[in-house]
Amino acid sequence: MTEPGNEPRTEPRNAGELPQKSTVDRASDRTISPFLPWLTYLVIAPLGALCTILLGTVAMIASLFDGHGRIQHRLARVWGTILLRLSLSPAEVVGPGTLNRSSAAVYAANHLSYMDTPLLYSKLPFQFRIVARSGLWKIPFIGWYLHRSGQIPVDSTSLRSGIASMNGGAKALQSGMPLVIFPEGGRSLAGNLQPFMNGPAYMAVKAGVPIVPVAIIGTHELLPMHGKHLRPSPLRLAVGEEIDTSSHSTRKLDALTAKVFTAIQELQERYAMPDMDANAAEEEKMEHAKY
């Protein structure tokens, strides 16, 4: 069995790849697609960058006197909402689960696009921290903001540093701060669910909190990995019922990770957009193959 610090990728035995589907209506897409690159480059991207710089700067200034991060998080919610509106993509929260404001939990979500983070900030109605790879902290401005806003870096360069990072996340959970984590460890190229790492399960078990599965739907169609412009698409944040972790051990995490994987997969299938087109997704897959 693998130590949790190595964060092995774990995939359930029956967890096959989801059908590659797109929410973009190809007929209408052909009509407006010639204008989308120009709209992105000349309007949406400049306004999005300006919004990010301005709100990020204000947030870093606020961090000097806002020890709890409330102001920074409110600014992040405004940032996420603005970016979604600029992308012309309506978003909704669906699913049987509830977004509990009163207690900490690990919110495990699939990762499709750079637009996942704005969607999460816009729709999750409570303060939280994001767990992300430590390399982001080395990027100028972005790294400064992540540090000042109290996000959780994960350093996977060694077993010791990995365990220390996850223990830091567990301490944040024990203090009452919910965490949002992408168990895949990175964006999915084709939009299908990738094998999960055990880190989120480790932190939840260590802190004694539940895991809430969250399926992000539509952001791959909006801005896929290596995409060069936005393609407006309806978005959904599907929230599942929380998964109890009290009967699990930090030394035996594969079964819990598999359960989270299956829960997110089922949410994706249940709340997929009704006009998804498998043939369109196959075209996208072939387009991305060159990368």
N, C-alpha and C positions, 0 to 999 in steps of 0.2 A: 504493500500500500504506500502511496506517495504522501510525503509530508505536506501539510497545508501551505507551508511557505513557498513551495514550488508552484503553487496554483496550477495544477495540471488541468488540461481541458478535458471535460467529462461530457459525453453525449449518451443519452439513454439508448438502450438497445433498439427500441422501436421508433426512435426519433429521426425519421427520414427528412429529407429536405422538403420544405414547403413548396407548393407550386409557385413558380415565379410569376407574379401578377403585377399589373400596373393599373393605377386608378385613372390614368389619363385617357380621355376619349380621343381615339386616334383621328376621327374625322375632324373634330374641332381643333385638335393639335396641329393638323396639317394646315389649317386656315391661319392660325395665329403664330405658328412656330417661326416664320421669317422675322417676326418683330420681337420675339422673346429675347434673343441675344442682345439686341440693341437696348431694349427696355432694361435688361439686367445691367449692362455695362454703363449706360448713360444715366440711369435714374436710380434703380434699386440698390446696386452695389455702392455708389457714392453716398447715398443717404444712409445705408446700413453702416458703412464705415464711420461716417460722421457721428451717428448715434452711438456707436460702440465707443469711440474715442471720448466723446463728451460725457456720457454716463459713466464710463469706466474711470475717467479722471475725477469726476465728482464723488464716485464711490470710494476711491482711494483717499481723497481728502476727508470724507466722512469717517473712514476707518480710524483716523487719528483721535476721534472723540466718541466713536460708537463702538464700545467694547463688545457688545452682544451681536453686532452685525445686522441689526434690524433694518437700518437705513440702507445699507448696502444691498440687502436682499430685496427690499422694495424697489430699488433702482434696477436690479437685475430682472425683476418681474416686468417693470416698464420696458426695459430693453427687449425682453423676449416678446412681449405683446406688439411692440412697434415692428420688430423684424417679421413677425407673422403677418401683420397687416401689409407691410411692404411687399411681401411675397404673394399677396392676393390669394392666400390659402386659408379658408375657414377651418377652424379646429373645434372639436368637441371631445368631452370626456364621457366614456361609456363603460359598461361592465358591471358585474355583480359586486365588486369590491367597494369599499368606502375609503376615502382619503381622511384618515384620522388625524386631527390637528393636535390631539392631547398627549400622544405617546410616541416614542421613537420606534423606528422600524427601518429595515433595509428595503429600499425600493429598487428592485432589480428589473432593468429594462433592456430590451434589444437595442442595437445601435446600427442605424442605417445611414445617417447623414449628419453634416454639420448643423442642420436645422433641428436635430433632436433636442439640443440644449435649449434653444429659445422656446420650443414647444413645452418642455418640462417646466421651465421657469414661468411661463405664461399660465399654465393650467394647474400646477400643484399649489394648493391654497395654504401653504405653511412654509415656514423657514426650513431650509435643509442645506446640506453640504454635498458637493459632488466629489466622488473618489475618482481620480484620474492618474494616468501614468506621469511619473515625476519629470519626464523630459519636457513637458509643457511649461514647467516652472523656469526653464532656461530661456524661454522666448521673451524678448524684451516687451514690456508693457503687459502682455498677457500673463507672464510669470509674476510680475509685480502685483497685478490684480488678484491672481489666485492666492498669493501669499497673504496679502492684506485682508482678503475676504474669508480666510480660514478654510479654504478647500483642502481636501486630504490627498497628498501625493503618495503614490505607491511606487517604491523603488524595487524592481524585480531583478536587479543585477546580481544579487546573491541571495541565498537562503536566509541568512541572518537579516539582511536589510528588508527582505520581503515580509518576514514575520514581524519585524519592528513596525513596518508601515501598517500592516493589518491590525496590529495591537493598538496603534494610534487611532485607527478607525473605530475599533471596539470601544475605546475610551470616550470618543465623541458620542457614540450611541448610548453609553452608560450615563453620560451627562444629560441625556434627553434630546440630543440632536439627531433627527432623521438623516439618513444617507441615501443618495442616489448613486447607483453603480451600474456600469455596463459589463455584465459577466463575460461577454464575448472578448473583451479586451481591445476592441477596435471596430471600425465600421465594416459592414458587410458589403463586399463588392457587387454581388448580384442581387442583394436584397433578401436572401434566404437566411434563416437562423443558423448561426455558426455554433460549434461546440462551446460549452461554458467552462470557465475557470472556477476553482473552488474558493477563491478569495471571499466573495460575498457571503457564502455559507459560513465560512470560518468566522468572519466578523460578527454575523448574526448570532451564531452559537456562543461565541466567546462573550458577547454582551448580554445574552439572554433575551433577545428581541425577535419578533417574527420577521418573515420575509414577505413582502407584497409584490407579486408578479405584475409587471406593467408591459403591455405590448404597444409599441409605437407603430402606427400604420399610416402610410402615405408619404413620409418624408423621403423615401427612396425615389419615389416618382417626382417629388418636388426638386430635389437636388441630390442625385446619386453620387457615389464616390467617383471622382474624376470628372463629374459633370461641370460644364463650363458656363451654364446659365440656368436660371430658375424656370421650372415648368409648373405653373400654379396647379395645385391639386388639393382636394379636401383631405384633412388630417384627422386622425383619431388617436386618443390616448385611452387604451382599454385597460381598466384596472381590475385585477382578479382578487379573489378572497385571500386573506393573509394565510401564510403557511407557518404552522407552529414549529419551533426549532428546539423545544425543551427536551425532547427525547433523543436528541442527536449529540454526538461527541465531536470535538474539534479534530480528532484523529480518524474519524470515519465520516467523510463528507460527501462521498460520491453519490449516495442515494438521495441526499437532500438536494444536491445540485441537479441531479436528474429530474427530481420532482419539480423544481423551479423551471427547468427547461421545458418540460411537458406542459406546465401551466401557461407559460408564455406562448408556446406553440398553439395550444388550444384557443387562447384569446385571439391570436392572429387569424386562425381559421374561422372562428365564430363571428368576429367583427370586421372581416375583410369588406372593403367597399363593394357594393352590389354590381358596379359596372367594371370591375377588374377584368382585364383581358390577358389571358395566358399567352396568346400569340405575340402581343406587344411586348410582354416581358421577355420572351425568347429573343426578340429582335434586340432588346436592350442588352441581354446577355452576350449576344454575338458582337454588339458594339463595344462592350467592355473587354472582350477577349483580347483585343490588341494591347491592353495595358498589362 
